């Protein structure tokens, strides 16, 4: 018999998109599914829609809880998931009918702990595809290398199928945005093999009003902190990859600096009062950033300017970001990283 797959769908304020999402899941060609919908205190009709689908399909379970955020919703579902494999779908996205069949066949054929498919980034009527040309099988360290570099696949959990055992002791960080950054690398560290399948099956809707789309100072602060924590965690195990591991922090700190430069009122509250350890780390490595081959000139310049902590430096950051967008001076590595944070 085929293994049971638990598909976790956090639901919050996505009423216009939810039916399309759920239809794409219940119509999967792979039938042995447990579909867990977590109504995270959504103030619209998402809870009622979830209950209506559950009444029609016995594979669907619905959790209703007070609003606690995406991480808490996913963690609640993981606690009751009974599948041998775990998949994720965001409630404003949708998937092709054979996505989980393809991913399941991939983990079996290649004896992998994680299978990944390509995806489409959807904005309005525009579709941008991201996938590899060939099916590729990676060992643990090589897969982790590509994950950190975002060269082959991103930190998102939603276009992947995981062996459930990988989640033992691993949870999504409570109350943070960009929560996948703090989670996915831990799962990759546990996986002996990871397979990337060269077919795009996931449709990621880019909304300006989404949590990620809003790009708040707090969100950029969360990303910066998690990149720092990831570096501290991994540098002990992979000391020879310092340049690669720290590059994610450099980029996140530069992005945080740009966000702060646009919202001066949030500067002292978010940056000075709560980021002492991170700021000390950033200052300690302010010379090393110029030697890093994994980040572009714009990142290095904004990183350095941000540490000056002056109004003129903030104006400079905004100016150079504007020029970078016009001239395209961000390096190819910078573009690769941005895929994960759209």
C-alpha positions in Angstrom: 0.0 0.0 0.0 1.1 3.6 -0.6 2.2 5.6 2.4 0.0 8.2 4.1 1.0 11.8 3.4 -0.1 14.5 5.7 -0.6 17.8 4.0 -0.6 20.8 6.3 -2.5 24.0 5.3 -2.4 27.0 7.7 -5.4 29.2 7.0 -5.7 32.9 7.8 -7.5 35.7 5.9 -7.3 34.0 2.5 -11.0 33.6 1.8 -10.7 34.7 -1.9 -8.1 32.0 -2.6 -8.9 29.2 -0.2 -11.4 27.2 -2.4 -9.0 27.1 -5.3 -6.2 25.9 -3.0 -8.4 23.2 -1.4 -9.8 22.0 -4.7 -6.2 21.5 -6.0 -5.4 19.4 -2.9 -8.5 17.1 -2.7 -8.2 16.4 -6.5 -4.7 15.0 -6.1 -4.0 11.9 -8.1 -2.3 10.5 -5.0 -5.3 9.6 -2.8 -3.8 8.4 0.5 -3.8 11.8 2.1 -4.5 13.3 5.5 -5.3 17.0 4.9 -4.9 19.1 8.0 -6.4 22.6 7.8 -5.5 25.0 10.7 -7.9 27.9 11.0 -5.6 30.3 12.8 -8.4 32.5 14.1 -9.2 33.9 10.7 -11.7 36.8 11.0 -13.3 36.0 7.6 -15.2 32.9 6.4 -12.1 30.7 6.1 -13.1 28.6 9.1 -16.6 27.9 7.7 -15.1 27.1 4.3 -12.7 24.7 5.9 -15.5 23.0 7.9 -17.6 22.7 4.7 -14.8 20.9 2.8 -14.2 18.6 5.8 -17.9 17.6 5.8 -17.5 16.4 2.2 -14.1 14.7 2.4 -13.2 12.4 5.4 -9.5 12.9 4.7 -9.8 16.5 5.9 -9.2 17.5 9.6 -9.8 21.0 10.8 -8.1 22.7 13.8 -9.6 25.9 15.0 -7.4 28.1 17.2 -6.8 31.7 18.3 -4.6 33.6 16.0 -1.0 32.8 16.8 0.8 33.0 13.5 2.0 30.7 10.7 4.6 28.9 12.8 2.1 28.0 15.6 -0.4 26.8 13.0 2.1 24.5 11.4 3.3 23.2 14.7 -0.3 22.5 15.8 -0.8 20.4 12.7 2.6 18.6 13.1 1.5 17.4 16.6 -1.5 15.5 15.2 -0.1 14.5 11.8 -0.1 10.7 11.4 1.4 10.4 7.9 4.7 8.9 7.1 5.5 11.9 4.9 4.7 15.6 5.4 3.9 18.2 2.8 2.9 21.9 3.1 0.6 24.1 1.0 -0.1 27.8 1.8 -3.8 28.6 1.7 -3.5 31.3 -1.0 -1.5 29.0 -3.4 -2.4 26.0 -5.5 -0.8 22.9 -6.9 -1.0 20.6 -9.9 -3.1 17.5 -9.6 -0.1 15.2 -9.7 2.3 17.1 -7.4 2.3 14.8 -4.4 2.2 11.6 -6.6 5.4 12.9 -8.3 7.1 13.8 -5.1 6.2 10.5 -3.5 7.5 8.5 -6.5 10.7 10.6 -6.2 11.4 9.7 -2.6 10.8 6.0 -3.3 12.8 5.8 -6.5 15.8 7.7 -5.2 15.5 6.5 -1.6 15.5 10.1 -0.5 14.3 11.7 2.7 13.2 14.9 0.9 11.8 15.4 -2.6 11.6 18.8 -4.2 9.7 20.1 -7.3 10.0 23.3 -9.2 7.5 26.1 -8.8 5.9 29.1 -10.5 5.9 32.6 -8.9 2.6 34.1 -9.8 1.9 37.9 -9.8 -1.2 39.0 -11.5 -1.2 37.3 -14.9 2.5 36.8 -15.0 4.1 33.4 -14.2 7.8 33.0 -13.6 9.1 29.4 -13.4 11.9 28.2 -11.2 13.2 24.7 -11.7 16.3 22.7 -12.6 17.0 21.3 -16.0 17.7 17.8 -14.8 16.7 15.5 -11.9 19.5 15.7 -9.4 20.2 13.6 -6.3 22.2 15.2 -3.5 23.9 13.9 -0.4 23.4 15.7 2.9 26.3 18.2 2.9 25.9 19.0 -0.8 22.2 19.6 -0.4 22.7 21.8 2.6 25.3 23.8 0.6 22.8 24.5 -2.2 20.1 25.4 0.3 22.2 28.0 2.1 23.3 29.5 -1.2 19.7 29.3 -2.6 21.4 28.2 -5.8 19.2 25.2 -6.6 16.3 25.4 -4.1 14.9 27.8 -1.6 14.1 27.6 2.1 10.4 27.4 1.5 8.8 24.1 2.8 5.8 24.3 0.4 7.3 22.6 -2.7 8.8 19.7 -0.8 7.9 16.3 0.6 9.6 15.3 3.9 9.9 12.1 5.8 8.0 12.8 9.0 10.9 11.5 11.1 12.9 14.6 10.1 10.6 16.7 12.2 11.5 15.0 15.5 12.7 17.8 17.7 12.3 20.4 14.9 9.6 23.1 15.1 8.8 26.4 13.4 9.9 29.4 15.5 6.9 31.0 17.2 5.9 34.5 16.3 8.4 35.1 13.5 8.2 35.8 9.8 10.5 34.0 7.3 10.1 31.0 9.7 11.3 28.6 7.0 14.8 30.0 7.2 15.1 28.7 10.8 13.6 25.3 10.1 14.4 23.9 6.6 18.2 23.7 7.1 17.6 21.6 10.2 15.6 19.1 8.2 18.2 19.0 5.4 20.9 18.3 8.0 19.0 15.2 9.0 18.3 14.0 5.5 20.7 11.5 4.0 19.5 12.2 0.4 17.6 15.0 -1.2 16.2 14.7 -4.8 15.3 17.7 -7.0 12.7 16.8 -9.6 12.9 18.8 -12.8 9.2 19.6 -13.1 7.2 22.6 -11.7 4.0 21.7 -9.8 3.6 24.5 -7.2 2.0 27.9 -7.8 3.2 30.5 -5.3 1.0 33.6 -5.4 2.9 36.8 -4.7 0.5 39.2 -2.9 1.5 42.7 -1.9 -0.8 42.4 1.2 0.8 39.2 2.4 3.0 39.0 5.5 6.1 38.6 3.3 4.9 41.1 0.7 4.6 43.8 3.3 8.4 43.7 4.0 8.2 45.4 7.4 11.1 46.4 9.6 10.1 43.6 12.0 10.0 41.0 9.2 13.5 42.0 8.0 14.7 42.0 11.7 13.3 38.4 12.1 15.1 37.3 8.9 18.4 38.9 10.1 18.2 37.3 13.5 17.4 33.8 12.0 20.3 34.1 9.5 22.6 34.9 12.5 21.2 32.0 14.5 21.6 29.7 11.5 25.2 30.8 11.1 26.0 30.2 14.8 24.5 26.8 14.7 26.2 25.6 11.5 29.6 27.2 11.8 30.5 24.7 14.5 29.8 21.8 12.2 31.1 23.2 9.0 34.0 25.6 9.9 35.5 25.3 6.4 32.3 26.9 4.9 32.4 30.2 6.8 32.3 32.3 3.7 29.2 30.6 2.5 27.4 30.4 5.9 27.9 34.0 6.8 26.8 35.3 3.3 23.2 34.8 4.3 23.7 37.1 7.3 25.4 39.7 5.2 22.5 39.9 2.8 19.8 39.9 5.6 21.6 42.6 7.5 21.9 44.8 4.4 18.1 44.2 3.7 17.3 45.1 7.3 19.4 48.3 7.0 17.4 49.3 3.9 14.1 48.6 5.7 15.2 50.7 8.7 16.5 53.5 6.5 12.9 53.8 5.1 11.2 53.9 8.5 13.3 56.0 10.8 10.8 55.8 13.6 11.4 52.1 14.0 15.1 52.4 14.1 15.9 52.6 17.8 13.1 50.4 18.9 13.9 47.5 16.6 17.6 47.9 16.0 19.2 49.4 19.1 17.1 47.9 21.9 16.7 44.3 20.8 19.7 43.5 18.5 22.8 44.0 20.7 24.3 40.6 20.0 23.6 40.8 16.3 25.0 44.3 16.0 28.2 43.3 17.8 28.5 40.4 15.3 27.9 42.6 12.4 30.5 45.1 13.5 33.0 42.4 14.1 32.7 41.2 10.5 32.4 44.6 8.8 35.8 44.1 7.1 35.2 40.5 6.2 32.1 41.3 4.2 34.2 42.9 1.5 36.0 39.6 1.0 32.9 37.5 0.7 32.5 36.1 -2.8 28.9 35.1 -2.4 27.4 38.7 -2.1 27.4 41.6 -4.5 28.8 45.1 -4.2 25.5 46.7 -3.3 25.1 44.4 -0.3 28.6 45.1 0.9 28.1 48.9 0.6 24.7 48.9 2.3 26.0 46.7 5.1 28.8 49.1 5.8 26.7 52.2 5.6 24.1 50.8 8.0 26.8 50.3 10.7 27.6 54.0 10.6 24.1 54.7 12.1 23.8 58.2 10.7 21.0 59.9 8.8 23.4 60.6 5.9 24.2 56.9 5.8 20.5 56.0 5.6 20.0 58.4 2.7 23.0 56.7 1.0 21.5 53.3 1.5 18.2 54.3 -0.2 20.1 56.0 -3.0 22.3 53.0 -3.8 19.4 50.6 -3.7 17.6 52.9 -6.1 20.6 53.0 -8.4 21.1 49.2 -8.1 17.5 48.6 -9.3 18.0 50.8 -12.3 21.5 49.6 -13.3 21.2 46.0 -12.2 24.5 46.0 -10.4 23.4 43.4 -7.9 25.5 40.3 -8.4 24.0 37.1 -9.7 24.3 35.7 -6.2 22.1 38.5 -4.9 19.4 37.7 -7.4 19.6 34.0 -6.3 19.1 34.9 -2.7 16.1 37.2 -3.4 14.1 34.2 -4.8 13.7 33.0 -1.3 12.4 36.2 0.1 9.8 37.4 -2.5 
